[in-house]
Amino acid sequence: MLTKKLKKEIEILPCEVLQEMEDFIKTLKIKKDMKEAQKVKPLSLYGIWKGKFPEEFDLDKELYEIRSGWKKNLEDING
């Protein structure tokens, strides 16, 4: 009986109120998803890439060269 009464009440609610209720429910779901995501431990980037490059590949050197190139380009642009 209560469900029938609630159903009638819901049917007469203006569309705006229904939209607000839907938005609120979406917000709750997003917050729940965020809490779940916070429980996941981040992966170590070192661990992810470990063994993906040849031993002789010097990643630090390559990154330095890339960054130096960017800095030089910025200096050229900025004068």
C-alpha positions as CSV (number, residue, x, y, z in Angstrom):
1,M,0.0,0.0,0.0
2,L,2.8,2.4,0.8
3,T,4.5,1.6,-2.5
4,K,1.3,2.5,-4.4
5,K,1.0,5.7,-2.5
6,L,4.7,6.5,-3.2
7,K,4.3,5.6,-6.8
8,K,1.4,8.1,-7.1
9,E,3.5,10.8,-5.4
10,I,6.4,10.2,-7.7
11,E,4.2,10.5,-10.8
12,I,3.0,13.9,-9.8
13,L,6.5,15.3,-9.0
14,P,7.6,18.0,-11.4
15,C,10.3,17.0,-13.9
16,E,12.7,19.3,-12.2
17,V,12.5,17.5,-8.9
18,L,13.0,14.2,-10.6
19,Q,16.0,15.5,-12.4
20,E,17.4,16.8,-9.1
21,M,16.9,13.4,-7.6
22,E,18.6,11.7,-10.5
23,D,21.5,14.1,-10.3
24,F,21.8,13.4,-6.5
25,I,21.9,9.7,-7.1
26,K,24.6,10.1,-9.8
27,T,26.6,12.2,-7.3
28,L,26.3,9.4,-4.7
29,K,27.5,6.8,-7.2
30,I,30.4,9.0,-8.2
31,K,31.4,9.4,-4.6
32,K,31.2,5.7,-4.0
33,D,33.4,5.1,-7.1
34,M,35.9,7.6,-5.8
35,K,36.1,5.9,-2.5
36,E,36.6,2.6,-4.2
37,A,39.3,4.1,-6.4
38,Q,41.1,5.5,-3.3
39,K,41.4,1.9,-1.9
40,V,43.5,0.9,-4.9
41,K,47.2,1.1,-4.3
42,P,49.1,3.0,-7.0
43,L,51.6,0.9,-9.0
44,S,55.2,1.8,-9.0
45,L,56.2,3.2,-12.3
46,Y,59.6,1.6,-11.9
47,G,57.9,-1.8,-11.5
48,I,55.7,-1.3,-14.5
49,W,58.5,-0.5,-16.9
50,K,61.1,-2.8,-15.3
51,G,62.4,-5.2,-18.0
52,K,60.7,-3.4,-20.9
53,F,63.9,-1.7,-22.1
54,P,67.3,-3.3,-23.0
55,E,69.9,-3.2,-20.3
56,E,72.2,-0.8,-22.3
57,F,69.4,1.7,-22.7
58,D,70.0,4.7,-20.4
59,L,66.6,6.1,-19.7
60,D,67.9,9.0,-17.6
61,K,70.2,10.1,-20.4
62,E,67.4,9.9,-23.0
63,L,65.0,11.9,-20.8
64,Y,67.7,14.5,-20.2
65,E,68.2,14.9,-23.9
66,I,64.5,15.2,-24.6
67,R,64.0,17.8,-21.8
68,S,67.1,19.7,-23.0
69,G,65.6,19.8,-26.5
70,W,62.3,21.2,-25.1
71,K,64.2,23.9,-23.1
72,K,66.2,24.9,-26.2
73,N,63.0,25.1,-28.3
74,L,61.3,27.3,-25.6
75,E,64.4,29.5,-25.5
76,D,64.3,29.9,-29.3
77,I,60.6,30.7,-29.2
78,N,60.9,33.2,-26.3
79,G,64.0,34.8,-27.8
